[in-house]
Amino acid sequence: MRHEEELYDDDSPETDELEGPAFEGHRLAYIKQIALDEAKAMGLVIPSEIKLPANVKLFALHAADGTTLGITDNWASAYSAAVQNNFVPVSVH
């Protein structure tokens, strides 16, 4: 058995069943730390009753093709969202 086969379930979908860019049969997503202004430029809407400091650290989850999948306030949430939606997450700096 190859090492890669040991890492993934046998129940994972075949490469041709996946949508979007894939690496070794798995959809990739990347997590990037962003500033509040960048998040707002991506379309993030913050309710008026929520006040965030200008220097808040946010994390954007993007599909491999650059599509924004979500924005959260911590890396672990972005990672979990990727895994729960059958993406293989990677971090970028």
C-alpha positions as CSV (number, residue, x, y, z in Angstrom):
1,M,0.0,0.0,0.0
2,R,1.4,3.4,-0.9
3,H,1.8,6.0,1.9
4,E,-0.8,8.3,0.4
5,E,-3.4,5.6,0.4
6,E,-2.9,5.1,4.1
7,L,-3.7,8.7,4.9
8,Y,-7.1,8.8,3.3
9,D,-10.2,6.7,3.6
10,D,-11.1,4.3,0.9
11,D,-14.5,5.9,0.9
12,S,-13.2,9.2,-0.5
13,P,-14.6,10.1,-3.9
14,E,-12.7,9.4,-7.1
15,T,-10.7,12.2,-8.8
16,D,-13.2,12.6,-11.6
17,E,-16.1,13.1,-9.1
18,L,-14.5,16.1,-7.5
19,E,-15.3,19.7,-8.6
20,G,-12.6,22.3,-8.8
21,P,-8.8,22.1,-9.0
22,A,-7.4,18.9,-7.3
23,F,-4.1,17.6,-6.2
24,E,-3.7,13.8,-6.2
25,G,-7.5,13.5,-6.3
26,H,-8.2,15.9,-3.4
27,R,-9.7,19.4,-3.6
28,L,-7.4,22.0,-2.2
29,A,-8.3,25.1,-0.3
30,Y,-6.0,27.7,1.3
31,I,-6.2,29.7,4.4
32,K,-4.8,33.2,4.4
33,Q,-4.7,35.8,7.2
34,I,-6.3,39.0,6.2
35,A,-7.0,42.5,7.6
36,L,-10.5,43.8,8.2
37,D,-10.3,46.2,5.3
38,E,-9.4,43.3,2.9
39,A,-12.3,41.3,4.3
40,K,-14.8,44.1,3.7
41,A,-13.4,44.4,0.2
42,M,-14.2,40.7,-0.3
43,G,-17.8,41.4,0.7
44,L,-17.8,40.8,4.4
45,V,-20.8,42.5,6.0
46,I,-20.5,43.2,9.7
47,P,-23.7,44.1,11.6
48,S,-23.6,47.6,13.1
49,E,-23.9,46.2,16.7
50,I,-20.6,44.4,16.3
51,K,-17.5,46.5,16.7
52,L,-14.2,45.1,15.6
53,P,-10.8,46.8,16.2
54,A,-9.1,48.0,13.0
55,N,-6.2,45.6,13.7
56,V,-8.3,42.5,14.1
57,K,-6.8,39.3,12.5
58,L,-9.2,37.5,10.2
59,F,-8.7,34.3,8.2
60,A,-10.1,33.8,4.7
61,L,-10.7,30.3,3.3
62,H,-10.3,30.2,-0.5
63,A,-10.8,27.4,-3.0
64,A,-7.7,26.6,-5.2
65,D,-9.2,28.7,-8.0
66,G,-9.3,31.8,-5.7
67,T,-13.0,31.8,-4.9
68,T,-13.6,33.0,-1.3
69,L,-15.4,30.2,0.6
70,G,-15.6,32.0,3.9
71,I,-14.0,34.4,6.5
72,T,-13.6,33.7,10.2
73,D,-11.8,35.1,13.2
74,N,-9.5,32.2,13.8
75,W,-7.4,29.7,11.8
76,A,-8.9,26.6,13.5
77,S,-12.4,27.5,12.3
78,A,-11.2,28.0,8.7
79,Y,-9.3,24.7,8.8
80,S,-12.4,22.9,10.2
81,A,-14.7,24.4,7.6
82,A,-12.3,23.2,4.9
83,V,-12.1,19.7,6.2
84,Q,-15.9,19.4,6.8
85,N,-16.5,20.4,3.2
86,N,-14.0,17.8,1.8
87,F,-11.2,20.2,1.1
88,V,-7.5,19.6,1.9
89,P,-6.5,22.9,3.6
90,V,-3.1,24.6,3.3
91,S,-1.9,27.8,4.8
92,V,-0.4,30.6,2.7
93,H,1.6,33.6,4.0
